[in-house]
């Protein structure tokens, strides 16, 4: 009996990675990473001197196609697998990463006449320049008593679709008018692969205020935002919204030639990176919080009913696993904070010492920070270096480091930054648990859990919960490959449901990280101090962070 395979492609913030996966047991046969040639565009538009403002973050859609061109042939070559044995393809993406398309379905930034307008480009998930629009949207929605607002924790983020669209209308109405459709990048890439544009229920539900029963907000709401947006849902957001695992179409002849795969290979509709990771670690029932940990964290949780939870990014029926309500929350920066500190705040002697000892700076700092007990540094930090996604939903907040002295060492600060992100996760865990959505244990996937054991022990101690670690280093890509298998279906050697795929393909490590009781008790005291700072700076008692940003 021949072995079948699928390919999952994980589109991240800096690069895209393809993984060839066995359908038999989820084993990764080959993987390949393609860095985006243009990276994150946050200073100057490519091939121009046009500068971007504060909080802008764009990308070049051609970079996504480059991943298909480079990474798929690479995994096929490395594995030696026959293209006929690859029965499905799935992708996942950062979200909300959105772009405007013309009537042909092409990105507006591909048009030479429009490419010098920043609003014609892809707005990356961490584009925060639509905060004014998000603030107004939330005020209007609350004033009107819109039913959708509680489903998103009481606030719609500037990272999400509608705020970004409204910013385009406010600042570049000509781009808005020339846009035929606003779409998630994940849906556009799938349309490039299949020549069929479909909106997936995950991004529509979590990022564009779409509801399985109610659809998008009504015309009166969009009109209240701006009369020019009254028909937004019927026009520029039009199109059927389909469930995850749906077959979007098949690989076109052009894409087959580009990638080396077989024309007609089944392709699943797009997905979100963190959401795809949930079935990949075998989580298909409530009570298990999945943390997709990388530059940021996305927290995913299943529930049996719809509850209101402060600061959640959304609750969507069938949004992650069919038959359950999928909850999402998140932290806007985690790995990004550690990288910022290493790149901008660590003295030269640390870099030199780490190099002499054959370690990278993160490894050296982790080793030295591990020598300290909880509370021993005398430091405390707020993890808002890129704003706060949950539970405060406020991108205008910024970081705090408290307790530093002339004796403070770099590794002490590093440990404190690790702890601060754990406290941020504890806030999210408590918000869910206290509002009737149980969190009994944690699952971690992504780059960070594989690299930093100290970080994971701190998370277990701060949350007082066991943590299980994904066995795959590319968990979202594995999940995307699983949905590709569902798109192919059992009649073609795949699976009929994501539950069937998870039973055979999901993988976690044998080791379980368990809380250390004496650490738990000390971190409980530190968490109470964190909570005081959290509310003081985050709930309006002292808006110094926002005043500083306005002065900047």
Secondary structure, DSSP 4 states (H G I P E B T S, - for coil): ----EEEEEEE-SSEEEEEEEETTT--EEEEEEEE-TT--B-SB-TTS--B--TT--EE-HHHHHHHIIIIIHHHHHHH---GGGEEEEEEEE-TT-EEEE-TTS-BGGGSTTTTTSGGGSEE-TT--TTHHHHHHHHHHHHHHT-TTGGGGTT---TTSHHHHHHHHHHH-HHHHHH-SEEEEHHHHHHHHHHS---EEHHHHHHHS--BTTTBSPPHHHHHHH-GGGTTTTTTTT-S-EE-TT-EEEE--HHHHHHH---TT-EEEPPEEHHHHHHHHTT--STEEEEEEESSSEEEEEEESS----TT-SEEEETSSSTTSEEEEEEES-SHHHHHHHHHHTS-HHHHHHHHHTT--HHHHHHHHHTTSPTTTT--EEE--TT-B-SSS-BTT---EEE---TT--HHHHHHHHHHHHHHHHHHHHHHHHHTT--EEEEEEESHHHHH-HHHHHHHHHHHTS-EEEES-SSHHHHHHHHHHHHHH-GGGTS-SSHHHHHHHH--EEEEEE---HHHHHHHHHHHHHHHHHHHHHHSSS--HHHHHHHH-
